[in-house]
Structures are given as C-alpha cells and as structure tokens.
C-alpha cells in the first residue's frame, strides 16, 4: 500500500486492515458477495494492495467466477511477474478452466523460480487434469498445446 494514497483518501493502514479483516471473515462465513464488495472497495482506495488483490481473486474463485478471479491475477502478475504465490494461484485457476497449455507455462516459470512450496501440488493437479482431458475426447488434445501433440 502506498501511504500517500491512503492519506489522500483519508484511509490509514489500520482502516484498510479493519475492512480487509471484516471482508476475510465474511469470506470464511461463505458470504462471498459481501466480501467481494469490501475487497473491491479496498482496491478502489489502494489498487496496489497485494493482499486485497489476491483475496478478491480467492473470493471470486469461491463464487465460481473463475474468469473474474483470473482477471485479478492477470492484472497483478502483469505488474509483479515474479510473485510466485500469485502465479501459483493463476496456474491453479488455469487448470480449473482447462487451459492446460497456459497452466504449463506458469508451472515452468514456478519450476525455474524454484517455488517448491507450490510445485508438488500443482504438478499433481496438472497431470490429473491432463490425463482427464486425454481420456475424455481426442478433440481436447488441442487444449493441451504442442507438448501433447508431439507425444502422439
């Protein structure tokens, strides 16, 4: 958070924390719409707030708004390409959306960054999703990207 931005809008770091904590509690209670409203409001006050951006993405994913969750992560990663947690979250969303080739790119980036805390779980999800797509229908091969086509 940039402190000057918060002061301009009359928000202190403590104010943002209090609202973010309430939004998080709403999220934990399954009140996703209300949590979304609060996190979106916080991002209007402080668009560079990492916690609020990632939390909003998580709330949107919980609401099954995967494209909205992905958009939040895309925006963050465009500004912070080395954020491995955000990239790992995007990779998981891409897998949920069956965008296997895009997920593979994130997985490769995480491997290069030696982000081992995220890799094992994501590799398991990636392989399971890949196998499921292969078993469902041959036309899914296109979604898997060049890697699968070269294996045929």
Secondary structure, 3 states (H helix, E strand, C coil): CCHHHHHHCCCCHHHHHHHHHHHHHHHHCCCHHHHHHHHHHHHHHCCCCHHHHHHHHHHHHHCCCHHHHHHHHHHHHHHCCCCHHHHHHHHHHHHHCCCHHHHHHHHHHHHHCCCHHHHHHHHHHHHHHHHHHHHHCHHHHHHHCHHHHHHC
